Amino acid sequence: MENIASERSELKIQNQFIAKVYGWMALALFISAATAFGTAIYASINTAFAQLLFGAGYLVLAITELILVWWLSASIRKISAVAATLGFIVYSVLNGITLSSIFIVYRLDSIVHIFVISALMFTAMAIYGAKTKQNLMSFGRYFTMALIGIIIASLVNLFLRSSSISWGISFISVVLFTGLTAYDSQKMLRVSQIARNDDVFAKASIIGALELYLDFINIFLSLLRLFGKRN
């Protein structure tokens, strides 16, 4: 009886951990979407704000986001669960502000349709990652190499401004981040198997949510660049 009770307790903790990961991710997406929409509306009625946001302010925000992600990843063992949560929420807000430009560039109906498609793709790959018996952890280094390649190509294309390269980057990004969704989903499932109700795993749920959030956002943005209908 004790063994059965122990197994049930462990299973409950595992389920709670997974629920926290996807719950934090869903909250971050909601915060980013609401912030992006609100920022876009304000920018449409305030020319000075729009010029600042989509000028020098955009670069400052992008750099701040990168620093915040780096800080969360590098300091997660040292900071408290509260600090990790606040950092994650702040990142969601900042990313929402930078994402506001999509409401100016693309039609609203196109954004909604591609968001739904992205959600379906993400859900399918997350389920696959959680259910497949194949060990996806062995693909980790290949995903990392591909990600570095995309980052370098994107930086180079800032100067080249090639539409062909941009299209290629977006296409490869869709493939890469759908694969990363399955990979990260399986990784979170494995972490849940050793999860406990403590600060360590509370912070682990935040990092897991951040990874899955980034997977989803990159799938969405890549599909939007490929198939989005512009204003």
GROMACS elastic network, one bead per residue, 0.5 to 0.9 nm:
[ bonds ]
;  ai    aj funct       b0    kb
    1     4     6  0.51340   500
    1     5     6  0.61970   500
    1     6     6  0.85511   500
    2     5     6  0.50671   500
    2     6     6  0.60372   500
    2     7     6  0.85681   500
    3     7     6  0.61081   500
    3     8     6  0.85753   500
    4     7     6  0.51237   500
    4     8     6  0.61899   500
    4     9     6  0.85912   500
    5     8     6  0.51338   500
    5     9     6  0.61553   500
    5    10     6  0.86825   500
    6     9     6  0.50462   500
    6    10     6  0.61940   500
    6    11     6  0.85709   500
    7    10     6  0.51178   500
    7    11     6  0.60840   500
    7    12     6  0.85230   500
    8    11     6  0.50612   500
    8    12     6  0.60919   500
    8    13     6  0.86721   500
    9    12     6  0.50814   500
    9    13     6  0.63286   500
    9    14     6  0.86903   500
   10    13     6  0.51166   500
   10    14     6  0.61775   500
   10    15     6  0.86534   500
   10   193     6  0.79259   500
   10   194     6  0.85188   500
   10   195     6  0.81755   500
   10   196     6  0.82256   500
   11    15     6  0.61581   500
   11    16     6  0.85077   500
   11   193     6  0.80910   500
   12    15     6  0.51730   500
   12    16     6  0.60923   500
   12    17     6  0.86147   500
   13    17     6  0.61250   500
   13    18     6  0.87256   500
   13   192     6  0.77135   500
   13   193     6  0.85851   500
   13   195     6  0.66726   500
   13   196     6  0.65234   500
   13   197     6  0.70241   500
   14    17     6  0.51555   500
   14    18     6  0.63834   500
   14    19     6  0.85931   500
   14   189     6  0.81245   500
   14   191     6  0.85393   500
   14   193     6  0.58948   500
   14   194     6  0.77474   500
   14   195     6  0.61788   500
   14   196     6  0.80624   500
   15    18     6  0.52144   500
   15    19     6  0.60356   500
   15    20     6  0.85401   500
   15   192     6  0.75376   500
   16    20     6  0.60945   500
   16    21     6  0.86943   500
   16   192     6  0.85961   500
   17    20     6  0.50863   500
   17    21     6  0.63313   500
   17    22     6  0.88801   500
   17   188     6  0.87140   500
   17   189     6  0.89283   500
   17   191     6  0.87246   500
   17   192     6  0.59358   500
   17   195     6  0.69450   500
   17   196     6  0.83795   500
   17   197     6  0.85567   500
   17   201     6  0.76614   500
   17   202     6  0.78975   500
   17   204     6  0.88898   500
   17   205     6  0.65648   500
   18    21     6  0.51040   500
   18    22     6  0.63732   500
   18    23     6  0.82893   500
   18   188     6  0.71674   500
   18   189     6  0.71014   500
   18   192     6  0.66100   500
   18   205     6  0.76317   500
   19    22     6  0.54167   500
   19    23     6  0.56998   500
   19    24     6  0.84207   500
   19   205     6  0.89745   500
   20    24     6  0.59192   500
   20    25     6  0.83713   500
   20   202     6  0.82228   500
   20   205     6  0.61210   500
   20   206     6  0.80468   500
   20   209     6  0.81261   500
   21    24     6  0.54271   500
   21    25     6  0.62654   500
   21    26     6  0.87401   500
   21   188     6  0.80765   500
   21   204     6  0.83794   500
   21   206     6  0.64515   500
   21   207     6  0.82304   500
   21   208     6  0.59126   500
   21   210     6  0.85609   500
   21   212     6  0.85430   500
   22    26     6  0.60241   500
   22    27     6  0.85011   500
   22   205     6  0.84951   500
   22   208     6  0.84336   500
   22   209     6  0.61676   500
   22   212     6  0.81724   500
   22   213     6  0.89340   500
   23    26     6  0.51600   500
   23    27     6  0.61942   500
   23    28     6  0.86251   500
   23   209     6  0.79306   500
   24    27     6  0.50638   500
   24    28     6  0.61249   500
   24    29     6  0.86619   500
   24    85     6  0.89750   500
   24    88     6  0.89213   500
   24   205     6  0.78382   500
   24   206     6  0.67855   500
   24   208     6  0.89768   500
   24   209     6  0.57619   500
   24   210     6  0.82053   500
   24   213     6  0.89085   500
   25    28     6  0.51043   500
   25    29     6  0.62821   500
   25    30     6  0.86960   500
   25   206     6  0.82477   500
   25   208     6  0.84056   500
   25   210     6  0.66661   500
   25   211     6  0.87747   500
   25   212     6  0.68683   500
   25   213     6  0.55083   500
   26    29     6  0.51449   500
   26    30     6  0.62492   500
   26    31     6  0.86766   500
   26   209     6  0.84543   500
   26   213     6  0.80246   500
   27    30     6  0.50895   500
   27    31     6  0.61574   500
   27    32     6  0.85805   500
   27    89     6  0.86757   500
   27    92     6  0.88917   500
   28    31     6  0.50832   500
   28    32     6  0.60616   500
   28    33     6  0.84868   500
   28    88     6  0.77890   500
   28    89     6  0.66117   500
   28    91     6  0.85669   500
   28    92     6  0.53904   500
   28    93     6  0.81456   500
   28   209     6  0.84565   500
   28   210     6  0.84028   500
   28   213     6  0.73587   500
   29    32     6  0.51159   500
   29    33     6  0.59897   500
   29    34     6  0.84934   500
   29    92     6  0.72767   500
   29    96     6  0.85822   500
   29   213     6  0.71394   500
   29   216     6  0.89906   500
   29   217     6  0.84384   500
   30    33     6  0.51469   500
   30    34     6  0.60485   500
   30    35     6  0.84013   500
   30    92     6  0.87648   500
   31    34     6  0.52734   500
   31    35     6  0.59714   500
   31    36     6  0.84163   500
   31    89     6  0.78733   500
   31    92     6  0.61806   500
   31    93     6  0.62500   500
   31    96     6  0.71624   500
   32    35     6  0.51052   500
   32    36     6  0.58880   500
   32    37     6  0.85036   500
   32    91     6  0.87827   500
   32    92     6  0.52040   500
   32    93     6  0.54731   500
   32    94     6  0.77448   500
   32    95     6  0.62230   500
   32    97     6  0.74551   500
   32    99     6  0.78005   500
   33    36     6  0.51110   500
   33    37     6  0.61273   500
   33    38     6  0.85039   500
   33    93     6  0.88830   500
   33    96     6  0.60338   500
   33    99     6  0.81383   500
   33   100     6  0.83895   500
   34    37     6  0.52728   500
   34    38     6  0.60503   500
   34    39     6  0.84362   500
   34    93     6  0.88075   500
   34    96     6  0.73905   500
   35    38     6  0.51601   500
   35    39     6  0.58991   500
   35    40     6  0.84386   500
   35    92     6  0.85811   500
   35    93     6  0.61585   500
   35    94     6  0.83236   500
   35    95     6  0.84890   500
   35    97     6  0.59936   500
   35    99     6  0.85936   500
   35   100     6  0.75861   500
   36    39     6  0.51816   500
   36    40     6  0.60818   500
   36    41     6  0.86734   500
   36    93     6  0.82411   500
   36    95     6  0.79954   500
   36    97     6  0.50735   500
   36    98     6  0.72010   500
   36    99     6  0.55325   500
   36   101     6  0.78130   500
   36   102     6  0.84187   500
   36   103     6  0.79391   500
   37    40     6  0.51685   500
   37    41     6  0.63033   500
   37    42     6  0.87409   500
   37    96     6  0.80905   500
   37    97     6  0.85141   500
   37    99     6  0.86106   500
   37   100     6  0.60597   500
   37   103     6  0.70873   500
   38    41     6  0.52251   500
   38    42     6  0.62968   500
   38    43     6  0.86115   500
   38    97     6  0.86159   500
   38   100     6  0.79323   500
   39    42     6  0.51239   500
   39    43     6  0.60070   500
   39    44     6  0.85519   500
   39    96     6  0.81352   500
   39    97     6  0.61229   500
   39    98     6  0.89239   500
   39   100     6  0.59115   500
   39   101     6  0.87713   500
   40    43     6  0.50339   500
   40    44     6  0.61509   500
   40    45     6  0.89267   500
   40    50     6  0.84839   500
   40    97     6  0.81744   500
   40    99     6  0.88170   500
   40   100     6  0.50238   500
   40   101     6  0.67110   500
   40   102     6  0.84487   500
   40   103     6  0.63099   500
   40   104     6  0.69210   500
   41    44     6  0.51721   500
   41    45     6  0.67754   500
   41    46     6  0.88275   500
   41   100     6  0.87123   500
   41   103     6  0.86970   500
   42    45     6  0.54160   500
   42    46     6  0.60563   500
   42    47     6  0.89925   500
   42    49     6  0.80113   500
   42    50     6  0.81586   500
   43    46     6  0.50495   500
   43    47     6  0.63996   500
   43    48     6  0.81647   500
   43    49     6  0.59033   500
   43    51     6  0.84166   500
   43    53     6  0.81407   500
   43   100     6  0.88115   500
   44    47     6  0.68521   500
   44    49     6  0.89178   500
   44    50     6  0.71302   500
   44   104     6  0.82771   500
   45    49     6  0.87894   500
   45    50     6  0.85258   500
   46    49     6  0.54566   500
   46    50     6  0.63164   500
   46    51     6  0.88187   500
   47    50     6  0.50373   500
   47    51     6  0.61548   500
   47    52     6  0.86303   500
   48    51     6  0.52123   500
   48    52     6  0.62830   500
   48    53     6  0.85886   500
   49    52     6  0.51431   500
   49    53     6  0.59623   500
   49    54     6  0.84916   500
   50    53     6  0.50575   500
   50    54     6  0.59206   500
   50    55     6  0.80212   500
   51    54     6  0.54782   500
   51    55     6  0.56544   500
   51    56     6  0.84479   500
   51    57     6  0.85321   500
   52    55     6  0.50954   500
   52    56     6  0.61735   500
   52    57     6  0.54334   500
   52    58     6  0.77892   500
   53    56     6  0.68518   500
   53    58     6  0.53868   500
   53    59     6  0.88326   500
   53    61     6  0.87476   500
   53    97     6  0.85273   500
   53    98     6  0.81804   500
   54    57     6  0.62542   500
   54    58     6  0.52239   500
   54    59     6  0.83847   500
   54    98     6  0.84384   500
   54   101     6  0.77278   500
   55    58     6  0.57583   500
   55    59     6  0.74430   500
   56    59     6  0.55436   500
   56    60     6  0.65411   500
   56    61     6  0.88792   500
   57    60     6  0.50696   500
   57    61     6  0.61387   500
   57    62     6  0.86099   500
   58    61     6  0.51734   500
   58    62     6  0.61923   500
   58    63     6  0.87046   500
   58    97     6  0.88017   500
   58    98     6  0.65431   500
   59    62     6  0.50742   500
   59    63     6  0.61831   500
   59    64     6  0.84997   500
   60    63     6  0.52809   500
   60    64     6  0.60975   500
   60    65     6  0.86321   500
   61    64     6  0.50143   500
   61    65     6  0.61350   500
   61    66     6  0.87167   500
   61    94     6  0.67253   500
   61    95     6  0.79986   500
   61    97     6  0.82134   500
   61    98     6  0.69473   500
   62    65     6  0.51574   500
   62    66     6  0.64017   500
   62    67     6  0.87698   500
   62    94     6  0.83837   500
   62    95     6  0.80342   500
   62    98     6  0.73651   500
   63    66     6  0.51480   500
   63    67     6  0.62476   500
   63    68     6  0.86164   500
   64    67     6  0.50965   500
   64    68     6  0.60926   500
   64    69     6  0.86743   500
   64    91     6  0.87668   500
   64    94     6  0.82732   500
   65    68     6  0.50441   500
   65    69     6  0.62074   500
   65    70     6  0.85349   500
   65    91     6  0.62580   500
   65    94     6  0.68146   500
   65    95     6  0.70723   500
   66    69     6  0.52419   500
   66    70     6  0.61429   500
   66    71     6  0.85262   500
   67    70     6  0.50539   500
   67    71     6  0.59888   500
   67    72     6  0.85930   500
   68    72     6  0.61246   500
   68    73     6  0.85690   500
   68    87     6  0.71661   500
   68    88     6  0.84346   500
   68    90     6  0.86990   500
   68    91     6  0.68084   500
   69    72     6  0.51802   500
   69    73     6  0.61549   500
   69    74     6  0.84943   500
   69    87     6  0.85558   500
   69    88     6  0.83611   500
   69    91     6  0.76600   500
   69   210     6  0.85550   500
   70    73     6  0.52077   500
   70    74     6  0.59185   500
   70    75     6  0.82489   500
   71    74     6  0.52111   500
   71    75     6  0.56604   500
   71    76     6  0.78327   500
   71    87     6  0.88297   500
   72    75     6  0.54277   500
   72    76     6  0.54675   500
   72    79     6  0.85920   500
   72    84     6  0.66358   500
   72    87     6  0.70622   500
   72    88     6  0.78939   500
   72   207     6  0.77096   500
   73    76     6  0.56422   500
   73    77     6  0.86911   500
   73   207     6  0.72412   500
   74    77     6  0.77864   500
   74    78     6  0.87703   500
   75    78     6  0.53541   500
   75    79     6  0.60848   500
   75    84     6  0.88787   500
   76    79     6  0.55859   500
   76    80     6  0.78151   500
   76    81     6  0.84097   500
   76    84     6  0.69032   500
   76   200     6  0.87892   500
   76   203     6  0.68226   500
   76   204     6  0.81262   500
   76   207     6  0.80663   500
   77    80     6  0.80805   500
   77   200     6  0.74849   500
   77   203     6  0.81162   500
   79    82     6  0.81700   500
   79    83     6  0.61471   500
   79    84     6  0.66980   500
   79   203     6  0.88234   500
   80    83     6  0.51789   500
   80    84     6  0.63036   500
   80    85     6  0.86284   500
   80   199     6  0.73331   500
   80   200     6  0.87585   500
   80   203     6  0.77155   500
   81    84     6  0.50537   500
   81    85     6  0.61109   500
   81    86     6  0.86371   500
   81   199     6  0.58756   500
   81   200     6  0.76974   500
   81   201     6  0.89230   500
   81   202     6  0.62101   500
   81   203     6  0.52252   500
   81   206     6  0.84132   500
   82    85     6  0.50691   500
   82    86     6  0.61807   500
   82    87     6  0.85386   500
   82   203     6  0.85487   500
   83    86     6  0.51312   500
   83    87     6  0.60400   500
   83    88     6  0.85384   500
   84    87     6  0.50813   500
   84    88     6  0.61414   500
   84    89     6  0.86755   500
   84   203     6  0.64301   500
   84   206     6  0.69380   500
   84   207     6  0.83787   500
   85    88     6  0.51143   500
   85    89     6  0.62464   500
   85    90     6  0.86209   500
   85   203     6  0.77519   500
   85   206     6  0.66388   500
   86    89     6  0.51148   500
   86    90     6  0.60684   500
   86    91     6  0.84930   500
   87    90     6  0.51371   500
   87    91     6  0.61173   500
   87    92     6  0.86499   500
   88    91     6  0.50791   500
   88    92     6  0.62648   500
   88    93     6  0.88150   500
   88   206     6  0.71977   500
   88   207     6  0.84545   500
   88   209     6  0.89662   500
   88   210     6  0.72368   500
   89    93     6  0.63717   500
   89    94     6  0.87311   500
   90    93     6  0.51421   500
   90    94     6  0.62168   500
   90    95     6  0.85509   500
   91    94     6  0.50913   500
   91    95     6  0.59861   500
   91    96     6  0.83723   500
   92    95     6  0.51940   500
   92    96     6  0.60561   500
   92    97     6  0.87441   500
   93    97     6  0.63750   500
   93    98     6  0.88938   500
   94    97     6  0.51425   500
   94    98     6  0.64986   500
   94    99     6  0.86556   500
   95    98     6  0.51285   500
   95    99     6  0.60311   500
   95   100     6  0.86533   500
   96   100     6  0.62715   500
   97   100     6  0.53016   500
   97   101     6  0.81189   500
   98   101     6  0.65666   500
   98   102     6  0.87787   500
   99   102     6  0.59079   500
   99   103     6  0.80638   500
  100   103     6  0.57976   500
  100   104     6  0.73594   500
  101   104     6  0.52191   500
  101   105     6  0.62577   500
  101   106     6  0.84789   500
  102   105     6  0.50350   500
  102   106     6  0.55591   500
  102   107     6  0.83916   500
  102   108     6  0.88363   500
  102   111     6  0.79156   500
  102   221     6  0.88936   500
  102   224     6  0.87830   500
  103   106     6  0.55633   500
  103   107     6  0.67788   500
  103   108     6  0.64865   500
  103   111     6  0.77857   500
  103   231     6  0.89763   500
  104   107     6  0.77006   500
  104   108     6  0.88947   500
  104   230     6  0.86521   500
  104   231     6  0.73635   500
  105   229     6  0.86357   500
  105   230     6  0.56781   500
  105   231     6  0.58550   500
  106   109     6  0.86042   500
  106   110     6  0.68670   500
  106   111     6  0.67549   500
  106   224     6  0.83337   500
  106   228     6  0.63985   500
  106   229     6  0.56911   500
  106   231     6  0.52171   500
  107   110     6  0.52806   500
  107   111     6  0.63664   500
  107   112     6  0.88574   500
  107   228     6  0.76929   500
  107   229     6  0.59133   500
  107   230     6  0.56172   500
  107   231     6  0.52956   500
  108   111     6  0.50673   500
  108   112     6  0.62700   500
  108   113     6  0.86837   500
  108   229     6  0.89405   500
  108   231     6  0.88592   500
  109   112     6  0.51488   500
  109   113     6  0.61667   500
  109   114     6  0.86230   500
  109   229     6  0.86630   500
  110   113     6  0.51765   500
  110   114     6  0.61322   500
  110   115     6  0.84107   500
  110   224     6  0.80405   500
  110   227     6  0.83789   500
  110   228     6  0.57133   500
  110   229     6  0.58206   500
  110   230     6  0.82578   500
  111   114     6  0.53359   500
  111   115     6  0.59836   500
  111   116     6  0.86694   500
  111   220     6  0.89521   500
  111   224     6  0.70844   500
  111   228     6  0.69004   500
  111   229     6  0.82617   500
  112   115     6  0.50326   500
  112   116     6  0.62766   500
  112   117     6  0.87088   500
  113   116     6  0.52465   500
  113   117     6  0.63220   500
  113   118     6  0.86354   500
  114   118     6  0.59482   500
  114   119     6  0.84339   500
  114   220     6  0.67537   500
  114   221     6  0.88785   500
  114   223     6  0.67980   500
  114   224     6  0.63902   500
  114   227     6  0.80245   500
  114   228     6  0.73933   500
  115   118     6  0.50262   500
  115   119     6  0.61073   500
  115   120     6  0.86706   500
  115   220     6  0.61049   500
  115   221     6  0.89446   500
  115   223     6  0.88368   500
  115   224     6  0.84358   500
  116   119     6  0.50222   500
  116   120     6  0.62609   500
  116   121     6  0.86693   500
  117   120     6  0.51416   500
  117   121     6  0.62069   500
  117   122     6  0.85241   500
  117   220     6  0.82457   500
  117   223     6  0.88035   500
  118   121     6  0.50933   500
  118   122     6  0.59626   500
  118   123     6  0.84571   500
  118   216     6  0.70850   500
  118   217     6  0.86272   500
  118   219     6  0.62794   500
  118   220     6  0.53490   500
  118   223     6  0.76372   500
  119   122     6  0.50551   500
  119   123     6  0.59965   500
  119   124     6  0.85078   500
  119   216     6  0.74919   500
  119   220     6  0.81889   500
  120   123     6  0.51455   500
  120   124     6  0.61074   500
  120   125     6  0.86414   500
  121   124     6  0.52114   500
  121   125     6  0.62404   500
  121   126     6  0.85273   500
  121   178     6  0.73006   500
  121   216     6  0.89942   500
  121   219     6  0.85386   500
  122   125     6  0.52818   500
  122   126     6  0.59896   500
  122   127     6  0.85579   500
  122   178     6  0.66464   500
  122   181     6  0.66224   500
  122   182     6  0.83828   500
  122   215     6  0.81713   500
  122   216     6  0.64007   500
  122   219     6  0.80024   500
  123   126     6  0.50541   500
  123   127     6  0.61112   500
  123   128     6  0.84824   500
  123   181     6  0.87398   500
  124   127     6  0.52829   500
  124   128     6  0.61648   500
  124   129     6  0.86675   500
  124   182     6  0.86244   500
  125   129     6  0.60091   500
  125   130     6  0.85230   500
  125   178     6  0.64311   500
  125   179     6  0.73466   500
  125   180     6  0.87550   500
  125   181     6  0.59968   500
  125   183     6  0.87548   500
  125   185     6  0.81581   500
  126   129     6  0.50985   500
  126   130     6  0.62323   500
  126   131     6  0.86163   500
  126   178     6  0.87253   500
  126   181     6  0.57819   500
  126   183     6  0.82089   500
  126   184     6  0.80125   500
  126   185     6  0.53051   500
  126   186     6  0.78119   500
  127   130     6  0.51052   500
  127   131     6  0.59952   500
  127   132     6  0.82761   500
  127   182     6  0.74652   500
  127   185     6  0.76844   500
  127   186     6  0.89062   500
  128   131     6  0.51775   500
  128   132     6  0.55691   500
  128   182     6  0.62046   500
  128   185     6  0.83876   500
  128   186     6  0.84894   500
  129   132     6  0.56966   500
  129   133     6  0.86308   500
  129   134     6  0.86275   500
  129   136     6  0.77231   500
  129   179     6  0.88783   500
  129   181     6  0.74372   500
  129   183     6  0.60361   500
  129   184     6  0.76186   500
  129   185     6  0.53195   500
  129   187     6  0.84212   500
  129   189     6  0.87172   500
  130   133     6  0.85338   500
  130   182     6  0.72908   500
  130   183     6  0.87811   500
  130   185     6  0.58268   500
  130   187     6  0.85062   500
  130   188     6  0.85345   500
  130   189     6  0.64195   500
  131   134     6  0.88974   500
  131   186     6  0.80865   500
  132   135     6  0.79282   500
  132   136     6  0.87730   500
  132   186     6  0.84238   500
  133   136     6  0.88072   500
  134   137     6  0.89700   500
  135   138     6  0.65320   500
  135   139     6  0.83993   500
  135   183     6  0.89337   500
  135   186     6  0.84026   500
  136   139     6  0.55642   500
  136   140     6  0.73870   500
  136   182     6  0.77965   500
  136   183     6  0.56507   500
  136   184     6  0.89488   500
  136   186     6  0.72286   500
  136   187     6  0.84021   500
  137   140     6  0.54420   500
  137   141     6  0.86395   500
  137   183     6  0.66439   500
  137   184     6  0.88345   500
  137   186     6  0.79967   500
  137   187     6  0.73316   500
  138   141     6  0.72443   500
  138   142     6  0.83372   500
  139   142     6  0.53487   500
  139   143     6  0.62693   500
  139   144     6  0.87281   500
  139   183     6  0.78713   500
  140   143     6  0.51952   500
  140   144     6  0.62428   500
  140   145     6  0.87414   500
  140   180     6  0.84332   500
  140   183     6  0.75619   500
  141   145     6  0.61713   500
  141   146     6  0.85983   500
  142   145     6  0.50855   500
  142   146     6  0.61397   500
  142   147     6  0.85010   500
  143   146     6  0.51081   500
  143   147     6  0.60490   500
  143   148     6  0.86306   500
  143   176     6  0.69284   500
  143   177     6  0.87133   500
  143   179     6  0.80404   500
  143   180     6  0.70204   500
  144   147     6  0.50613   500
  144   148     6  0.62255   500
  144   149     6  0.85958   500
  145   148     6  0.51907   500
  145   149     6  0.62123   500
  145   150     6  0.87468   500
  146   150     6  0.62450   500
  146   151     6  0.87036   500
  146   172     6  0.88526   500
  146   173     6  0.89805   500
  146   176     6  0.73425   500
  147   150     6  0.51192   500
  147   151     6  0.62535   500
  147   152     6  0.86895   500
  147   173     6  0.82630   500
  147   176     6  0.75855   500
  147   177     6  0.89384   500
  148   151     6  0.51199   500
  148   152     6  0.62201   500
  148   153     6  0.85763   500
  149   152     6  0.52203   500
  149   153     6  0.60995   500
  149   154     6  0.85202   500
  150   153     6  0.50538   500
  150   154     6  0.59761   500
  150   155     6  0.85577   500
  150   169     6  0.64733   500
  150   172     6  0.80311   500
  150   173     6  0.74379   500
  151   154     6  0.51061   500
  151   155     6  0.62320   500
  151   156     6  0.86809   500
  152   155     6  0.51536   500
  152   156     6  0.62162   500
  152   157     6  0.85813   500
  153   156     6  0.51065   500
  153   157     6  0.60768   500
  153   158     6  0.87409   500
  153   165     6  0.80667   500
  153   166     6  0.88171   500
  153   169     6  0.74456   500
  154   157     6  0.50454   500
  154   158     6  0.64181   500
  154   165     6  0.84713   500
  154   166     6  0.75848   500
  154   169     6  0.72617   500
  155   158     6  0.52630   500
  155   159     6  0.74904   500
  156   159     6  0.57632   500
  156   160     6  0.64986   500
  156   161     6  0.84812   500
  157   161     6  0.51294   500
  157   162     6  0.63164   500
  157   163     6  0.88622   500
  157   165     6  0.70229   500
  157   166     6  0.71954   500
  158   161     6  0.55826   500
  158   162     6  0.85120   500
  159   162     6  0.85903   500
  160   165     6  0.88337   500
  161   164     6  0.89673   500
  161   165     6  0.80660   500
  161   166     6  0.77599   500
  162   165     6  0.53005   500
  162   166     6  0.61673   500
  162   167     6  0.86552   500
  163   167     6  0.60718   500
  163   168     6  0.85689   500
  164   167     6  0.51267   500
  164   168     6  0.62268   500
  164   169     6  0.86362   500
  165   168     6  0.50211   500
  165   169     6  0.60817   500
  165   170     6  0.85743   500
  166   169     6  0.51118   500
  166   170     6  0.61993   500
  166   171     6  0.86641   500
  166   225     6  0.86349   500
  167   170     6  0.51556   500
  167   171     6  0.62027   500
  167   172     6  0.86731   500
  167   222     6  0.88397   500
  167   225     6  0.76298   500
  167   226     6  0.66179   500
  168   171     6  0.51460   500
  168   172     6  0.61498   500
  168   173     6  0.84015   500
  169   172     6  0.52429   500
  169   173     6  0.59343   500
  169   174     6  0.86889   500
  169   222     6  0.82480   500
  170   174     6  0.63319   500
  170   175     6  0.88917   500
  170   219     6  0.87793   500
  170   221     6  0.81956   500
  170   223     6  0.71632   500
  170   224     6  0.89423   500
  170   225     6  0.67917   500
  170   226     6  0.66879   500
  171   174     6  0.53288   500
  171   175     6  0.66863   500
  171   176     6  0.87763   500
  171   222     6  0.68906   500
  171   223     6  0.78088   500
  171   226     6  0.73669   500
  172   175     6  0.51878   500
  172   176     6  0.60182   500
  172   177     6  0.85586   500
  172   222     6  0.87334   500
  173   177     6  0.58770   500
  173   178     6  0.82524   500
  173   218     6  0.71595   500
  173   219     6  0.69626   500
  173   222     6  0.63394   500
  173   223     6  0.89181   500
  174   177     6  0.54992   500
  174   178     6  0.60627   500
  174   179     6  0.85376   500
  174   218     6  0.73863   500
  174   219     6  0.51726   500
  174   220     6  0.82380   500
  174   221     6  0.88495   500
  174   222     6  0.59278   500
  174   223     6  0.68545   500
  175   178     6  0.54067   500
  175   179     6  0.62900   500
  175   180     6  0.86928   500
  175   219     6  0.83390   500
  176   179     6  0.52018   500
  176   180     6  0.61508   500
  176   181     6  0.86946   500
  176   215     6  0.89954   500
  176   219     6  0.86678   500
  177   181     6  0.59727   500
  177   182     6  0.86811   500
  177   214     6  0.86400   500
  177   215     6  0.53337   500
  177   216     6  0.75506   500
  177   218     6  0.66916   500
  177   219     6  0.60025   500
  178   181     6  0.50670   500
  178   182     6  0.67376   500
  178   183     6  0.87851   500
  178   215     6  0.72216   500
  178   216     6  0.81821   500
  178   219     6  0.68591   500
  179   182     6  0.53829   500
  179   183     6  0.62755   500
  179   184     6  0.86856   500
  180   184     6  0.58279   500
  180   185     6  0.81989   500
  180   211     6  0.89900   500
  180   212     6  0.83981   500
  180   215     6  0.66722   500
  181   184     6  0.52546   500
  181   185     6  0.59329   500
  181   186     6  0.85599   500
  181   211     6  0.85357   500
  181   212     6  0.64037   500
  181   215     6  0.58886   500
  181   216     6  0.76457   500
  182   185     6  0.50687   500
  182   186     6  0.62039   500
  182   187     6  0.85647   500
  183   186     6  0.53308   500
  183   187     6  0.61957   500
  183   188     6  0.87549   500
  184   188     6  0.61124   500
  184   189     6  0.85468   500
  184   208     6  0.75667   500
  184   211     6  0.71149   500
  184   212     6  0.66953   500
  184   215     6  0.87204   500
  185   188     6  0.52375   500
  185   189     6  0.63015   500
  185   190     6  0.87942   500
  185   208     6  0.85729   500
  185   212     6  0.76323   500
  186   189     6  0.50134   500
  186   190     6  0.62994   500
  186   191     6  0.86812   500
  187   190     6  0.51554   500
  187   191     6  0.62484   500
  187   192     6  0.86432   500
  187   208     6  0.86119   500
  188   192     6  0.60851   500
  188   193     6  0.87851   500
  188   204     6  0.88950   500
  188   205     6  0.82504   500
  188   208     6  0.64881   500
  189   192     6  0.50729   500
  189   193     6  0.66436   500
  190   193     6  0.53023   500
  190   194     6  0.73834   500
  191   194     6  0.56873   500
  191   195     6  0.62280   500
  191   201     6  0.86658   500
  191   204     6  0.83883   500
  192   196     6  0.82966   500
  192   201     6  0.86035   500
  193   196     6  0.89764   500
  195   198     6  0.84634   500
  195   200     6  0.87812   500
  195   201     6  0.60689   500
  196   199     6  0.86951   500
  196   200     6  0.81080   500
  196   201     6  0.63015   500
  196   202     6  0.86766   500
  197   200     6  0.83238   500
  197   201     6  0.68202   500
  197   202     6  0.74398   500
  198   201     6  0.58053   500
  198   202     6  0.62767   500
  198   203     6  0.88579   500
  199   203     6  0.61448   500
  199   204     6  0.84825   500
  200   203     6  0.53561   500
  200   204     6  0.62441   500
  200   205     6  0.88515   500
  201   205     6  0.60663   500
  201   206     6  0.85865   500
  202   205     6  0.52838   500
  202   206     6  0.67285   500
  203   206     6  0.50927   500
  203   207     6  0.64606   500
  203   208     6  0.86434   500
  204   207     6  0.51596   500
  204   208     6  0.60649   500
  204   209     6  0.84888   500
  205   208     6  0.50171   500
  205   209     6  0.60252   500
  205   210     6  0.85421   500
  206   209     6  0.50671   500
  206   210     6  0.61592   500
  206   211     6  0.87324   500
  207   211     6  0.62583   500
  207   212     6  0.87155   500
  208   211     6  0.51965   500
  208   212     6  0.63092   500
  208   213     6  0.84610   500
  209   212     6  0.52134   500
  209   213     6  0.58667   500
  209   214     6  0.85223   500
  210   214     6  0.61428   500
  210   215     6  0.86011   500
  211   214     6  0.52443   500
  211   215     6  0.62992   500
  211   216     6  0.88210   500
  212   216     6  0.62395   500
  212   217     6  0.86221   500
  213   216     6  0.52155   500
  213   217     6  0.61559   500
  213   218     6  0.85951   500
  214   217     6  0.51001   500
  214   218     6  0.60405   500
  214   219     6  0.85112   500
  215   218     6  0.53857   500
  215   219     6  0.62645   500
  215   220     6  0.86881   500
  216   219     6  0.51583   500
  216   220     6  0.61312   500
  216   221     6  0.86264   500
  217   220     6  0.50862   500
  217   221     6  0.60675   500
  217   222     6  0.84513   500
  218   221     6  0.51597   500
  218   222     6  0.59185   500
  218   223     6  0.84380   500
  219   222     6  0.52763   500
  219   223     6  0.61610   500
  219   224     6  0.85051   500
  220   223     6  0.53057   500
  220   224     6  0.60679   500
  220   225     6  0.87050   500
  221   225     6  0.61793   500
  221   226     6  0.86294   500
  222   225     6  0.51985   500
  222   226     6  0.63155   500
  222   227     6  0.86746   500
  223   226     6  0.50215   500
  223   227     6  0.58622   500
  223   228     6  0.71578   500
  224   227     6  0.53358   500
  224   229     6  0.80968   500
  225   228     6  0.57566   500
  225   229     6  0.88319   500
